[in-house]
Amino acid sequence: MNFPNAHKGVKKIFVAEIFAIAAVIFLLCGAVFALALAKLSAEDEFAVSAIIALTTLLAGLGFGVASFVINLVGILQAKKDENYFYYAFVFVIIPIIASAFAAIFSKNAYVQSISDTVRNICEVVVMIFIIGGVKELAKKLGREDMVNSANLAYRIITAVYVLLMIARVTEVVFDFLPMMVTAAGILSIVAGVINVVAHVYYFVFLGRSVKMLKQ
C-alpha cells in the first residue's frame, strides 16, 4: 500500500523543520551581532557589523517564512492520504488569526498574552496531529516500530506541555510566594530542556517517516 501524497507532504514538512532550525540559528547569530554593535566605537567596524547583523536577521526571517509556507504546503498535500493532517492544517491557520487580533489590539497586554498562548498551544497540537497522521499510516503499512516511535513522541511532547502549564499556573497563582515562583522557574527550565529534546526527536521522527512512506 503506497501513500504518494503523504510521502511528498511529510517530506516537505521535514524540509520545513530544517528551514526552521536554520531560522533559529540565523536569528540568534543576528541578535549576537546586534548586541556586539554597542561595544564598537569605530565607524567602519560599526557599519560592517550593522550590515552583517541586518543581513543575518533578514536571512533568519526569510528561513522562518519559508519554513511556514513549506510546512503548510506539506500538510495540505499529506491530508489527501490521511485526515489527521487536515486537523493539523486547521491548527496551523488558527495562530494566523490570533496574530491578526494581536496586531489589531497591539496595546492590549491581555490580548497579546492570549495570542501568545494560542500560538504556543497550536504549535504543540500541530505536531501531535502530524505525528498522529504518520502513526495511522504506519499502522496501515504494518510498521510497528514507527507506531511505537509515535507513541514515545506523544509522551515527550505531553510532558513538555504539562510542565509548562504547571509552571505558568504556579507562577500566576502563587506569585506572592518567592519559593513557588522559584519552583515555577525551575519547572520552566526543565520543560525548556525537554522541549529541545522533543523537537530533536520530532525532527528525527519525520526523517524516519519520509523513509517509511517512500517504500
Residue, then its C-alpha position, 0 to 999 in steps of 0.5 A: m500500500n503506497f501513500p504518494n501524497a503523504h510521502k511528498g507532504v511529510k517530506k516537505i514538512f521535514v524540509a520545513e523543520i530544517f528551514a526552521i532550525a536554520a531560522v533559529i540559528f540565523l536569528l540568534c547569530g543576528a541578535v549576537f551581532a546586534l548586541a556586539l554593535a554597542k561595544l564598537s566605537a569605530e565607524d567602519e567596524f560599526a557599519v560592517s557589523a550593522i550590515i552583517a547583523l541586518t543581513t543575518l536577521l533578514a536571512g533568519l526571517g526569510f528561513g522562518v517564512a519559508s519554513f511556514v509556507i513549506n510546512l503548510v504546503g506539506i500538510l495540505q498535500a499529506k491530508k489527501d492520504e490521511n485526515y489527521f493532517y487536515y486537523a493539523f492544517v486547521f491548527v496551523i491557520i488558527p495562530i494566523i488569526a490570533s496574530a491578526f487580533a494581536a496586531i489589531f489590539s497591539k496595546n492590549a497586554y491581555v490580548q497579546s498574552i492570549s495570542d501568545t498562548v494560542r500560538n504556543i498551544c497550536e504549535v504543540v497540537v500541530m505536531i501531535f496531529i502530524i505525528g498522529g497522521v504518520k502513526e495511522l499510516a504506519k499502522k496501515l503499512g504494518r510498521e510497528d516500530m514507527v507506531n511505537s516511535a509515535n507513541l514515545a513522541y506523544r509522551i515527550i511532547t505531553a510532558v513538555y506541555v504539562l510542565l509548562m502549564i504547571a509552571r505558568v499556573t504556579e507562577v500566576v497563582f502563587d506569585f506572592l510566594p518567592m519559593m513557588v515562583t522559584a519552583a515555577g522557574i525551575l519547572s520552566i527550565v526543565a520543560g525548556v530542556i525537554n522541549v529541545v529534546a522533543h523537537v530533536y526527536y520530532f525532527v528525527f521522527l519525520g526523517r524516519s517517516v519520509k523513509m517509511l512512506k517512500q517504500 
